[in-house]
Amino acid sequence: MSYSSTGILALVILLIINHEFLRRDPESDAILIRRDYRQFLCAVAVYFVADIFWGFLYEAGLTRFAYFDTVVYFAAMAAVALLWTRCVIIYLKTTTRATRLLAIVGWVIFTLEIAFIVINFFIPELFRFDADGSYRVGPLRYLSFGLQFLMFILSGFYSLTGSRKTESPLNHRYQLIGVFGIVMGCFVVYQILFPLLPIYAAGLLICTCVIHIFIFEAEKEDASRKLRELLALEQSEKSELKTAREIAYIDGLTKVKNVHAYAEATENINTRIAAGTIAPFGVIAFDLNNLKKINDTMGHETGDRYICEAAHFICHSFTHSPVFRIGGDEFTALLEGEDYENRHSLIEAFERAMEENRKNGKVVVSAGLAEYRPGEDADYHSVFERADRAMYKRKEAIKNLL
């Protein structure tokens, strides 16, 4: 029982901490390292089970059953060595002469182990049980463990050496393989010296726990990195979409909203009017005075500066309202919220400023205000028409002053 306790503890810990890896999942198995690592863990579990039963059978003196259990023990050990080499190659994400050699060594050890087991049925050079039931080891056992020792030690030193030459994020992978190889190599030596102690099982227990921590953390790191990449991509797409929207909805000359944005805004207002959820709003229609004369006498470049100056003045006067350029010299502002509440004082201040501009020979803009009348206005257009008529009335009044 004392011998089997180590295997029982190792098996329980293995099943607890690696239950996610041991569960078959077609989607997860598509990831090679998860698939091969699961196969490696299954081989380790079989080894633990064989080691557990060996302790019970040997102490009970059931020599015949202990013999066949020992065969499973060595076969599972061979599978552990082979599957470990496969995991190393996939986990390091590299194919070099050293990793190819490691793969060959894994197959050589596996093949020799199976050959030793077969030979042992006829010539007990791997292990045997004496007539009194005592377990005896043969020279092939030392050769078997010696080959595994070389495999673990060489892979360990190769990985630790490679970690110095490899930049993150693969650096920690080389370190993990290196630690595993060196530790298992040491446990193999002790298992050679003390054949009746479950030292190999203890080594596998420690190393699989370390591997779990590294792989689990690596998967979390990979998932976190992918999430950051997705978030960055989403942010980039949002930024590109915002830029494209600005290009599509901003007037190239004045940088206020253009006719496309205006159409979308008026459609939204009509939807809210139809749904009965519209808040009070007002519309101001603007038209520049004397633009044609400026274009004809001073050129279109001067006319463009005149338009930009007018747009700047409108935006400065109605700071909380969206301003749209809906024609060559026509602008519209939609008043809601604070600007709507202060509409009369704002339009009066604007007209006083225009009067000062007219006297000083600066930009002059005619403006007309109209308010939405619930129950009377069926859509936005009816409000805009009143604002447009008020604007033209103001435009005529300014002309009469000239």
HUUR-V503593 format. One line per field, one symbol per residue. burial: 1 if it has 9 or more other C-alpha atoms within 8 Angstrom, else 0. Layout:
# HUUR-V503593
burial: ???
This chain:
# HUUR-V503593
burial: 001111110110111011101100000110001111111111111111111111111100011001101111111111111111111111010000001101101110110111011011000111111000100011011101101111111111111101100000011111111111111111111111000001111111101110110100000000000000000000000000000000101110010111111100010011011100000011111111101001100111011101111111011001001011110011111111001100100110011001101100001111111111000010110111011111111110010000
